[in-house]
Amino acid sequence: MCFIKMKKPLAAIRDANKALELNPDSGKAYRVRGLANAQLGRWTDASKDLGQGQKIDYDEGAYEMQKKVSKKLDELHKWEQAAKARAEKAKQRKSKRAAASAAADDDFGSGFPGGMGGFPGMGGMGGMGGMGGMGGMPGMGGMP
């Protein structure tokens, strides 16, 4: 219990583990380890240890701490469920966007309905007729 008061939860866990090796029915060792886990924010482990300690040897102070730990654990579960729901919604939005993009690609084909078609009246470049002689360019005499 001393390490708990000194805010050294890892040392408390180490000592509690050693005590449980020697005496697996030590309610106090479970309570100490549960309190240390609570200090570390390990709510699931804290709840298990405090519950086991209470089964072996009921303690009113540990009961109050167990209620606080259970409340934190419930909050954690709600937060995890909300995070999972947000992730699922994001996945659905991404899937909808991908489906909409694929549908848009199918609608447009090459990007223009009906294709490019061409430019009417552009039947070549007038006056260039086969590039013979490059007429109009002095000193060029022509192309072989």
Secondary structure, DSSP 8 states (H G I E B T S, - for coil): -HHHHTT-HHHHHHHHHHHHHH-TT-HHHHHHHHHHHHHTT-HHHHHHHHHHHHHHS--HHHHHHHHHHHHHHHHHHHHHHHHHHHHHHHHHHHHHHHHHHHHHHHHHTTSSTT-----TT--S-TT-GGGGGGTT-TT-----
